[in-house]
Amino acid sequence: MRAVITVIGKDKIGIIAGISTILAECNVNILDISQTILQDYFTMIMLVDLTYMNVSLSELNEKLDKKEESLGVSIKVQHEDIFKAMHQI
C-alpha cells in the first residue's frame, strides 16, 4: 500500500527531519520525495510505502498531527488511489 504525504508551511529548520523521523519510527519507507521553497514557504510531496508500517494509519496520522502543530505546517496523508482520483482531469 502506498500513500502521498504533502507538507506545506512557513520554512524553518527541521521540517524534513521531523517528518522523516516519525516515518522511520513507524517503519514507513520513503520511495520518492520532492521539496522546494517558494519565497518563504516550504512545500514537500512524498510517496511512501506503508506495507511494513508497524502502527495503524490513524496512529500515523495522530503522530503527524502532533508534529504538524510543533512545526507549524500542514501535513496531509492520502492513500495513493484517492490522491490519483482527486487529481484526474
N, CA, C and O atoms as a GROMACS GRO file, in nm:
protein
  356
    1MET      N    1   0.085  -0.118   0.000
    1MET     CA    2   0.000   0.000   0.000
    1MET      C    3   0.089   0.124   0.000
    1MET      O    4   0.185   0.133   0.077
    2ARG      N    5   0.056   0.218  -0.087
    2ARG     CA    6   0.135   0.342  -0.093
    2ARG      C    7   0.045   0.461  -0.062
    2ARG      O    8  -0.077   0.455  -0.078
    3ALA      N    9   0.109   0.569  -0.016
    3ALA     CA   10   0.036   0.691   0.017
    3ALA      C   11   0.118   0.811  -0.027
    3ALA      O   12   0.239   0.803  -0.047
    4VAL      N   13   0.049   0.924  -0.040
    4VAL     CA   14   0.112   1.051  -0.072
    4VAL      C   15   0.101   1.140   0.050
    4VAL      O   16  -0.008   1.158   0.105
    5ILE      N   17   0.213   1.195   0.093
    5ILE     CA   18   0.215   1.288   0.206
    5ILE      C   19   0.254   1.424   0.152
    5ILE      O   20   0.355   1.439   0.084
    6THR      N   21   0.171   1.524   0.182
    6THR     CA   22   0.202   1.661   0.141
    6THR      C   23   0.227   1.746   0.265
    6THR      O   24   0.161   1.730   0.368
    7VAL      N   25   0.323   1.836   0.254
    7VAL     CA   26   0.360   1.925   0.364
    7VAL      C   27   0.373   2.066   0.309
    7VAL      O   28   0.444   2.089   0.211
    8ILE      N   29   0.305   2.159   0.372
    8ILE     CA   30   0.313   2.299   0.329
    8ILE      C   31   0.318   2.386   0.454
    8ILE      O   32   0.245   2.363   0.550
    9GLY      N   33   0.405   2.486   0.452
    9GLY     CA   34   0.410   2.580   0.564
    9GLY      C   35   0.529   2.672   0.554
    9GLY      O   36   0.610   2.662   0.463
   10LYS      N   37   0.538   2.762   0.649
   10LYS     CA   38   0.649   2.855   0.657
   10LYS      C   39   0.778   2.777   0.676
   10LYS      O   40   0.785   2.688   0.761
   11ASP      N   41   0.880   2.809   0.599
   11ASP     CA   42   1.006   2.736   0.606
   11ASP      C   43   1.073   2.756   0.741
   11ASP      O   44   1.076   2.866   0.795
   12LYS      N   45   1.126   2.647   0.795
   12LYS     CA   46   1.203   2.652   0.919
   12LYS      C   47   1.291   2.528   0.926
   12LYS      O   48   1.268   2.431   0.854
   13ILE      N   49   1.388   2.532   1.010
   13ILE     CA   50   1.481   2.420   1.027
   13ILE      C   51   1.408   2.301   1.090
   13ILE      O   52   1.331   2.318   1.184
   14GLY      N   53   1.433   2.181   1.036
   14GLY     CA   54   1.386   2.059   1.100
   14GLY      C   55   1.260   1.998   1.044
   14GLY      O   56   1.214   1.895   1.095
   15ILE      N   57   1.201   2.056   0.940
   15ILE     CA   58   1.076   2.002   0.887
   15ILE      C   59   1.098   1.861   0.831
   15ILE      O   60   1.029   1.767   0.871
   16ILE      N   61   1.193   1.846   0.741
   16ILE     CA   62   1.218   1.714   0.680
   16ILE      C   63   1.262   1.614   0.786
   16ILE      O   64   1.215   1.500   0.787
   17ALA      N   65   1.350   1.655   0.874
   17ALA     CA   66   1.398   1.565   0.980
   17ALA      C   67   1.285   1.520   1.071
   17ALA      O   68   1.276   1.402   1.107
   18GLY      N   69   1.198   1.613   1.109
   18GLY     CA   70   1.088   1.580   1.200
   18GLY      C   71   0.992   1.480   1.139
   18GLY      O   72   0.949   1.386   1.207
   19ILE      N   73   0.958   1.499   1.014
   19ILE     CA   74   0.862   1.411   0.949
   19ILE      C   75   0.927   1.276   0.915
   19ILE      O   76   0.866   1.172   0.937
   20SER      N   77   1.048   1.278   0.863
   20SER     CA   78   1.113   1.152   0.826
   20SER      C   79   1.144   1.067   0.949
   20SER      O   80   1.145   0.944   0.940
   21THR      N   81   1.169   1.129   1.064
   21THR     CA   82   1.191   1.054   1.188
   21THR      C   83   1.065   0.977   1.228
   21THR      O   84   1.073   0.860   1.264
   22ILE      N   85   0.950   1.043   1.221
   22ILE     CA   86   0.824   0.975   1.253
   22ILE      C   87   0.800   0.859   1.156
   22ILE      O   88   0.762   0.750   1.198
   23LEU      N   89   0.823   0.882   1.029
   23LEU     CA   90   0.803   0.776   0.930
   23LEU      C   91   0.896   0.658   0.958
   23LEU      O   92   0.853   0.543   0.948
   24ALA      N   93   1.020   0.684   0.992
   24ALA     CA   94   1.115   0.576   1.022
   24ALA      C   95   1.071   0.498   1.146
   24ALA      O   96   1.077   0.375   1.148
   25GLU      N   97   1.026   0.570   1.250
   25GLU     CA   98   0.979   0.504   1.372
   25GLU      C   99   0.858   0.414   1.346
   25GLU      O  100   0.839   0.313   1.413
   26CYS      N  101   0.777   0.451   1.247
   26CYS     CA  102   0.657   0.375   1.212
   26CYS      C  103   0.684   0.272   1.102
   26CYS      O  104   0.591   0.207   1.055
   27ASN      N  105   0.810   0.259   1.062
   27ASN     CA  106   0.852   0.164   0.959
   27ASN      C  107   0.787   0.193   0.824
   27ASN      O  108   0.748   0.102   0.751
   28VAL      N  109   0.776   0.321   0.792
   28VAL     CA  110   0.723   0.367   0.663
   28VAL      C  111   0.843   0.403   0.576
   28VAL      O  112   0.930   0.480   0.616
   29ASN      N  113   0.846   0.348   0.456
   29ASN     CA  114   0.958   0.370   0.364
   29ASN      C  115   0.927   0.487   0.270
   29ASN      O  116   0.821   0.489   0.207
   30ILE      N  117   1.018   0.582   0.260
   30ILE     CA  118   1.004   0.693   0.166
   30ILE      C  119   1.055   0.645   0.030
   30ILE      O  120   1.173   0.614   0.015
   31LEU      N  121   0.965   0.641  -0.068
   31LEU     CA  122   1.000   0.595  -0.202
   31LEU      C  123   1.050   0.708  -0.290
   31LEU      O  124   1.143   0.690  -0.369
   32ASP      N  125   0.989   0.826  -0.275
   32ASP     CA  126   1.026   0.941  -0.356
   32ASP      C  127   0.991   1.066  -0.276
   32ASP      O  128   0.896   1.067  -0.199
   33ILE      N  129   1.070   1.170  -0.297
   33ILE     CA  130   1.047   1.295  -0.224
   33ILE      C  131   1.083   1.412  -0.314
   33ILE      O  132   1.184   1.410  -0.384
   34SER      N  133   1.000   1.513  -0.310
   34SER     CA  134   1.026   1.636  -0.383
   34SER      C  135   0.994   1.752  -0.288
   34SER      O  136   0.886   1.757  -0.230
   35GLN      N  137   1.088   1.843  -0.275
   35GLN     CA  138   1.063   1.958  -0.188
   35GLN      C  139   1.123   2.082  -0.249
   35GLN      O  140   1.223   2.077  -0.322
   36THR      N  141   1.061   2.194  -0.219
   36THR     CA  142   1.110   2.321  -0.270
   36THR      C  143   1.068   2.432  -0.175
   36THR      O  144   0.980   2.414  -0.090
   37ILE      N  145   1.132   2.544  -0.189
   37ILE     CA  146   1.096   2.664  -0.114
   37ILE      C  147   1.041   2.764  -0.214
   37ILE      O  148   1.109   2.800  -0.311
   38LEU      N  149   0.920   2.810  -0.192
   38LEU     CA  150   0.858   2.913  -0.275
   38LEU      C  151   0.850   3.039  -0.190
   38LEU      O  152   0.764   3.051  -0.102
   39GLN      N  153   0.940   3.134  -0.217
   39GLN     CA  154   0.960   3.251  -0.133
   39GLN      C  155   0.989   3.201   0.009
   39GLN      O  156   1.093   3.138   0.029
   40ASP      N  157   0.904   3.226   0.106
   40ASP     CA  158   0.930   3.179   0.243
   40ASP      C  159   0.854   3.051   0.278
   40ASP      O  160   0.854   3.008   0.393
   41TYR      N  161   0.790   2.989   0.179
   41TYR     CA  162   0.706   2.874   0.207
   41TYR      C  163   0.771   2.744   0.161
   41TYR      O  164   0.817   2.732   0.048
   42PHE      N  165   0.772   2.646   0.252
   42PHE     CA  166   0.824   2.514   0.227
   42PHE      C  167   0.712   2.426   0.173
   42PHE      O  168   0.602   2.425   0.228
   43THR      N  169   0.739   2.353   0.065
   43THR     CA  170   0.642   2.258   0.011
   43THR      C  171   0.713   2.125  -0.015
   43THR      O  172   0.826   2.122  -0.065
   44MET      N  173   0.646   2.016   0.021
   44MET     CA  174   0.706   1.885   0.001
   44MET      C  175   0.598   1.784  -0.032
   44MET      O  176   0.488   1.787   0.024
   45ILE      N  177   0.630   1.695  -0.124
   45ILE     CA  178   0.544   1.581  -0.156
   45ILE      C  179   0.628   1.456  -0.143
   45ILE      O  180   0.738   1.447  -0.198
   46MET      N  181   0.576   1.359  -0.069
   46MET     CA  182   0.646   1.232  -0.052
   46MET      C  183   0.555   1.119  -0.099
   46MET      O  184   0.435   1.120  -0.073
   47LEU      N  185   0.613   1.022  -0.168
   47LEU     CA  186   0.544   0.898  -0.198
   47LEU      C  187   0.603   0.796  -0.103
   47LEU      O  188   0.725   0.775  -0.101
   48VAL      N  189   0.519   0.732  -0.022
   48VAL     CA  190   0.568   0.641   0.080
   48VAL      C  191   0.503   0.503   0.066
   48VAL      O  192   0.392   0.490   0.014
   49ASP      N  193   0.574   0.403   0.113
   49ASP     CA  194   0.525   0.265   0.114
   49ASP      C  195   0.484   0.231   0.257
   49ASP      O  196   0.566   0.238   0.349
   50LEU      N  197   0.359   0.194   0.274
   50LEU     CA  198   0.304   0.162   0.407
   50LEU      C  199   0.299   0.011   0.432
   50LEU      O  200   0.245  -0.031   0.534
   51THR      N  201   0.353  -0.068   0.343
   51THR     CA  202   0.342  -0.214   0.351
   51THR      C  203   0.388  -0.270   0.486
   51THR      O  204   0.321  -0.356   0.542
   52TYR      N  205   0.497  -0.223   0.537
   52TYR     CA  206   0.554  -0.277   0.662
   52TYR      C  207   0.533  -0.185   0.782
   52TYR      O  208   0.602  -0.198   0.883
   53MET      N  209   0.440  -0.092   0.770
   53MET     CA  210   0.411   0.002   0.878
   53MET      C  211   0.373  -0.074   1.006
   53MET      O  212   0.295  -0.169   1.000
   54ASN      N  213   0.428  -0.033   1.120
   54ASN     CA  214   0.404  -0.104   1.245
   54ASN      C  215   0.300  -0.037   1.334
   54ASN      O  216   0.287  -0.072   1.451
   55VAL      N  217   0.227   0.059   1.280
   55VAL     CA  218   0.115   0.124   1.351
   55VAL      C  219  -0.002   0.131   1.253
   55VAL      O  220   0.014   0.106   1.133
   56SER      N  221  -0.119   0.164   1.304
   56SER     CA  222  -0.234   0.182   1.215
   56SER      C  223  -0.222   0.316   1.142
   56SER      O  224  -0.145   0.403   1.183
   57LEU      N  225  -0.298   0.331   1.035
   57LEU     CA  226  -0.297   0.457   0.961
   57LEU      C  227  -0.345   0.572   1.049
   57LEU      O  228  -0.294   0.683   1.039
   58SER      N  229  -0.443   0.546   1.135
   58SER     CA  230  -0.492   0.652   1.224
   58SER      C  231  -0.385   0.691   1.326
   58SER      O  232  -0.376   0.809   1.362
   59GLU      N  233  -0.304   0.595   1.373
   59GLU     CA  234  -0.195   0.628   1.466
   59GLU      C  235  -0.088   0.712   1.395
   59GLU      O  236  -0.035   0.806   1.453
   60LEU      N  237  -0.057   0.676   1.271
   60LEU     CA  238   0.039   0.755   1.195
   60LEU      C  239  -0.012   0.898   1.178
   60LEU      O  240   0.064   0.993   1.195
   61ASN      N  241  -0.140   0.912   1.145
   61ASN     CA  242  -0.198   1.045   1.131
   61ASN      C  243  -0.191   1.124   1.261
   61ASN      O  244  -0.164   1.244   1.259
   62GLU      N  245  -0.215   1.058   1.375
   62GLU     CA  246  -0.207   1.126   1.506
   62GLU      C  247  -0.066   1.177   1.531
   62GLU      O  248  -0.047   1.290   1.576
   63LYS      N  249   0.033   1.093   1.504
   63LYS     CA  250   0.173   1.133   1.524
   63LYS      C  251   0.209   1.252   1.434
   63LYS      O  252   0.275   1.346   1.478
   64LEU      N  253   0.164   1.246   1.308
   64LEU     CA  254   0.194   1.356   1.216
   64LEU      C  255   0.116   1.482   1.254
   64LEU      O  256   0.166   1.593   1.233
   65ASP      N  257  -0.006   1.467   1.308
   65ASP     CA  258  -0.082   1.583   1.355
   65ASP      C  259  -0.008   1.656   1.467
   65ASP      O  260  -0.005   1.779   1.470
   66LYS      N  261   0.051   1.580   1.559
   66LYS     CA  262   0.128   1.642   1.668
   66LYS      C  263   0.250   1.716   1.612
   66LYS      O  264   0.283   1.826   1.656
   67LYS      N  265   0.317   1.653   1.515
   67LYS     CA  266   0.435   1.716   1.456
   67LYS      C  267   0.394   1.839   1.376
   67LYS      O  268   0.467   1.938   1.371
   68GLU      N  269   0.278   1.831   1.312
   68GLU     CA  270   0.224   1.943   1.236
   68GLU      C  271   0.212   2.067   1.325
   68GLU      O  272   0.249   2.177   1.285
   69GLU      N  273   0.160   2.048   1.446
   69GLU     CA  274   0.145   2.159   1.541
   69GLU      C  275   0.280   2.215   1.583
   69GLU      O  276   0.298   2.336   1.586
   70SER      N  277   0.374   2.127   1.614
   70SER     CA  278   0.504   2.176   1.664
   70SER      C  279   0.586   2.243   1.554
   70SER      O  280   0.664   2.334   1.583
   71LEU      N  281   0.568   2.200   1.430
   71LEU     CA  282   0.644   2.260   1.319
   71LEU      C  283   0.571   2.378   1.255
   71LEU      O  284   0.633   2.458   1.184
   72GLY      N  285   0.442   2.390   1.281
   72GLY     CA  286   0.365   2.499   1.221
   72GLY      C  287   0.342   2.480   1.072
   72GLY      O  288   0.341   2.577   0.996
   73VAL      N  289   0.324   2.354   1.030
   73VAL     CA  290   0.299   2.323   0.890
   73VAL      C  291   0.170   2.242   0.878
   73VAL      O  292   0.115   2.196   0.977
   74SER      N  293   0.123   2.227   0.755
   74SER     CA  294   0.008   2.143   0.726
   74SER      C  295   0.059   2.012   0.666
   74SER      O  296   0.132   2.013   0.567
   75ILE      N  297   0.021   1.898   0.727
   75ILE     CA  298   0.063   1.766   0.678
   75ILE      C  299  -0.062   1.686   0.646
   75ILE      O  300  -0.150   1.670   0.731
   76LYS      N  301  -0.069   1.635   0.524
   76LYS     CA  302  -0.183   1.553   0.480
   76LYS      C  303  -0.132   1.420   0.428
   76LYS      O  304  -0.034   1.415   0.354
   77VAL      N  305  -0.199   1.312   0.468
   77VAL     CA  306  -0.167   1.178   0.420
   77VAL      C  307  -0.288   1.127   0.344
   77VAL      O  308  -0.400   1.126   0.396
   78GLN      N  309  -0.266   1.084   0.219
   78GLN     CA  310  -0.374   1.030   0.138
   78GLN      C  311  -0.328   0.900   0.073
   78GLN      O  312  -0.216   0.890   0.024
   79HIS      N  313  -0.416   0.801   0.074
   79HIS     CA  314  -0.387   0.677   0.003
   79HIS      C  315  -0.361   0.714  -0.143
   79HIS      O  316  -0.427   0.803  -0.197
   80GLU      N  317  -0.269   0.647  -0.206
   80GLU     CA  318  -0.229   0.680  -0.343
   80GLU      C  319  -0.349   0.679  -0.439
   80GLU      O  320  -0.359   0.766  -0.525
   81ASP      N  321  -0.438   0.581  -0.426
   81ASP     CA  322  -0.553   0.572  -0.516
   81ASP      C  323  -0.646   0.692  -0.501
   81ASP      O  324  -0.699   0.742  -0.601
   82ILE      N  325  -0.667   0.738  -0.379
   82ILE     CA  326  -0.752   0.856  -0.355
   82ILE      C  327  -0.685   0.980  -0.414
   82ILE      O  328  -0.751   1.063  -0.476
   83PHE      N  329  -0.554   0.992  -0.394
   83PHE     CA  330  -0.480   1.105  -0.448
   83PHE      C  331  -0.491   1.109  -0.600
   83PHE      O  332  -0.516   1.214  -0.658
   84LYS      N  333  -0.474   0.994  -0.664
   84LYS     CA  334  -0.485   0.987  -0.810
   84LYS      C  335  -0.624   1.024  -0.858
   84LYS      O  336  -0.640   1.098  -0.955
   85ALA      N  337  -0.726   0.973  -0.790
   85ALA     CA  338  -0.865   1.001  -0.830
   85ALA      C  339  -0.898   1.148  -0.816
   85ALA      O  340  -0.970   1.203  -0.900
   86MET      N  341  -0.846   1.212  -0.713
   86MET     CA  342  -0.875   1.354  -0.689
   86MET      C  343  -0.806   1.443  -0.792
   86MET      O  344  -0.851   1.555  -0.815
   87HIS      N  345  -0.698   1.395  -0.853
   87HIS     CA  346  -0.619   1.479  -0.942
   87HIS      C  347  -0.629   1.438  -1.088
   87HIS      O  348  -0.547   1.478  -1.170
   88GLN      N  349  -0.731   1.359  -1.121
   88GLN     CA  350  -0.755   1.325  -1.261
   88GLN      C  351  -0.838   1.433  -1.327
   88GLN      O  352  -0.922   1.495  -1.263
   89ILE      N  353  -0.813   1.455  -1.454
   89ILE     CA  354  -0.889   1.555  -1.529
   89ILE      C  355  -1.009   1.490  -1.589
   89ILE      O  356  -1.088   1.555  -1.657
   0.00000   0.00000   0.00000
